[in-house]
Amino acid sequence: MKRLDLSYQLDVGGGGEEQNDSSRLCISSLALALERNTSLQVLRLAGNDLDDPAIAALARALGTNTSLRHLDLSANGIDKH
Protein backbone atom coordinates (compact mmCIF):
# COMPACT_ATOMS: atom_id res chain seq x y z
CA MET A 1 0.00 0.00 0.00
CA LYS A 2 1.40 3.37 -1.00
CA ARG A 3 -1.49 5.67 0.00
CA LEU A 4 -3.77 5.72 3.03
CA ASP A 5 -6.56 8.25 3.53
CA LEU A 6 -8.01 8.39 7.05
CA SER A 7 -9.25 11.97 6.72
CA TYR A 8 -12.27 12.79 8.88
CA GLN A 9 -12.38 9.19 10.18
CA LEU A 10 -10.81 9.21 13.66
CA ASP A 11 -11.97 12.39 15.48
CA VAL A 12 -9.50 12.02 18.35
CA GLY A 13 -10.53 15.13 20.26
CA GLY A 14 -14.28 15.00 19.63
CA GLY A 15 -17.04 12.55 20.42
CA GLY A 16 -17.54 10.70 23.67
CA GLU A 17 -14.87 9.29 25.96
CA GLU A 18 -15.20 5.78 24.52
CA GLN A 19 -14.79 7.09 20.96
CA ASN A 20 -11.79 9.18 22.00
CA ASP A 21 -10.09 6.15 23.58
CA SER A 22 -10.71 4.08 20.48
CA SER A 23 -9.39 6.85 18.21
CA ARG A 24 -6.29 7.35 20.37
CA LEU A 25 -5.59 3.62 20.24
CA CYS A 26 -5.92 3.76 16.47
CA ILE A 27 -3.43 6.66 16.26
CA SER A 28 -1.00 4.86 18.59
CA SER A 29 -1.22 1.73 16.44
CA LEU A 30 -0.79 3.79 13.30
CA ALA A 31 2.30 5.47 14.79
CA LEU A 32 3.84 2.09 15.62
CA ALA A 33 3.15 0.88 12.09
CA LEU A 34 4.74 4.02 10.65
CA GLU A 35 7.94 3.30 12.56
CA ARG A 36 8.27 0.00 10.69
CA ASN A 37 6.74 1.14 7.41
CA THR A 38 8.74 0.69 4.23
CA SER A 39 6.10 1.28 1.56
CA LEU A 40 3.54 3.94 2.58
CA GLN A 41 4.31 7.21 0.81
CA VAL A 42 1.14 9.28 1.35
CA LEU A 43 -0.85 9.50 4.60
CA ARG A 44 -3.86 11.76 4.92
CA LEU A 45 -5.09 12.48 8.45
CA ALA A 46 -6.98 15.72 7.78
CA GLY A 47 -9.89 16.72 9.99
CA ASN A 48 -9.38 14.25 12.84
CA ASP A 49 -9.04 16.80 15.65
CA LEU A 50 -5.66 15.31 16.57
CA ASP A 51 -4.56 16.23 20.09
CA ASP A 52 -1.05 16.79 21.44
CA PRO A 53 -0.38 13.13 22.38
CA ALA A 54 -1.46 12.01 18.90
CA ILE A 55 0.80 14.56 17.23
CA ALA A 56 3.69 13.56 19.53
CA ALA A 57 3.22 9.86 18.67
CA LEU A 58 3.23 10.66 14.95
CA ALA A 59 6.31 12.87 15.33
CA ARG A 60 8.23 10.07 17.06
CA ALA A 61 7.25 7.64 14.30
CA LEU A 62 8.41 10.04 11.61
CA GLY A 63 11.82 10.13 13.26
CA THR A 64 12.48 6.60 11.99
CA ASN A 65 10.24 6.47 8.91
CA THR A 66 12.08 6.91 5.62
CA SER A 67 9.37 6.15 3.05
CA LEU A 68 6.60 8.68 3.83
CA ARG A 69 6.72 11.61 1.41
CA HIS A 70 3.43 13.40 2.13
CA LEU A 71 1.58 13.77 5.44
CA ASP A 72 -1.67 15.76 5.43
CA LEU A 73 -2.55 17.09 8.88
CA SER A 74 -4.77 19.94 7.66
CA ALA A 75 -7.96 20.87 9.50
CA ASN A 76 -6.73 19.46 12.81
CA GLY A 77 -6.45 22.74 14.69
CA ILE A 78 -2.71 22.28 15.13
CA ASP A 79 -2.09 25.97 14.46
CA LYS A 80 -4.17 26.87 17.55
CA HIS A 81 -1.25 26.22 19.90
C-alpha positions as CSV (number, residue, x, y, z in Angstrom):
1,M,0.0,0.0,0.0
2,K,1.4,3.4,-1.0
3,R,-1.5,5.7,0.0
4,L,-3.8,5.7,3.0
5,D,-6.6,8.3,3.5
6,L,-8.0,8.4,7.0
7,S,-9.3,12.0,6.7
8,Y,-12.3,12.8,8.9
9,Q,-12.4,9.2,10.2
10,L,-10.8,9.2,13.7
11,D,-12.0,12.4,15.5
12,V,-9.5,12.0,18.3
13,G,-10.5,15.1,20.3
14,G,-14.3,15.0,19.6
15,G,-17.0,12.5,20.4
16,G,-17.5,10.7,23.7
17,E,-14.9,9.3,26.0
18,E,-15.2,5.8,24.5
19,Q,-14.8,7.1,21.0
20,N,-11.8,9.2,22.0
21,D,-10.1,6.1,23.6
22,S,-10.7,4.1,20.5
23,S,-9.4,6.8,18.2
24,R,-6.3,7.3,20.4
25,L,-5.6,3.6,20.2
26,C,-5.9,3.8,16.5
27,I,-3.4,6.7,16.3
28,S,-1.0,4.9,18.6
29,S,-1.2,1.7,16.4
30,L,-0.8,3.8,13.3
31,A,2.3,5.5,14.8
32,L,3.8,2.1,15.6
33,A,3.1,0.9,12.1
34,L,4.7,4.0,10.6
35,E,7.9,3.3,12.6
36,R,8.3,0.0,10.7
37,N,6.7,1.1,7.4
38,T,8.7,0.7,4.2
39,S,6.1,1.3,1.6
40,L,3.5,3.9,2.6
41,Q,4.3,7.2,0.8
42,V,1.1,9.3,1.4
43,L,-0.8,9.5,4.6
44,R,-3.9,11.8,4.9
45,L,-5.1,12.5,8.5
46,A,-7.0,15.7,7.8
47,G,-9.9,16.7,10.0
48,N,-9.4,14.3,12.8
49,D,-9.0,16.8,15.7
50,L,-5.7,15.3,16.6
51,D,-4.6,16.2,20.1
52,D,-1.0,16.8,21.4
53,P,-0.4,13.1,22.4
54,A,-1.5,12.0,18.9
55,I,0.8,14.6,17.2
56,A,3.7,13.6,19.5
57,A,3.2,9.9,18.7
58,L,3.2,10.7,14.9
59,A,6.3,12.9,15.3
60,R,8.2,10.1,17.1
61,A,7.3,7.6,14.3
62,L,8.4,10.0,11.6
63,G,11.8,10.1,13.3
64,T,12.5,6.6,12.0
65,N,10.2,6.5,8.9
66,T,12.1,6.9,5.6
67,S,9.4,6.1,3.1
68,L,6.6,8.7,3.8
69,R,6.7,11.6,1.4
70,H,3.4,13.4,2.1
71,L,1.6,13.8,5.4
72,D,-1.7,15.8,5.4
73,L,-2.5,17.1,8.9
74,S,-4.8,19.9,7.7
75,A,-8.0,20.9,9.5
76,N,-6.7,19.5,12.8
77,G,-6.4,22.7,14.7
78,I,-2.7,22.3,15.1
79,D,-2.1,26.0,14.5
80,K,-4.2,26.9,17.6
81,H,-1.2,26.2,19.9
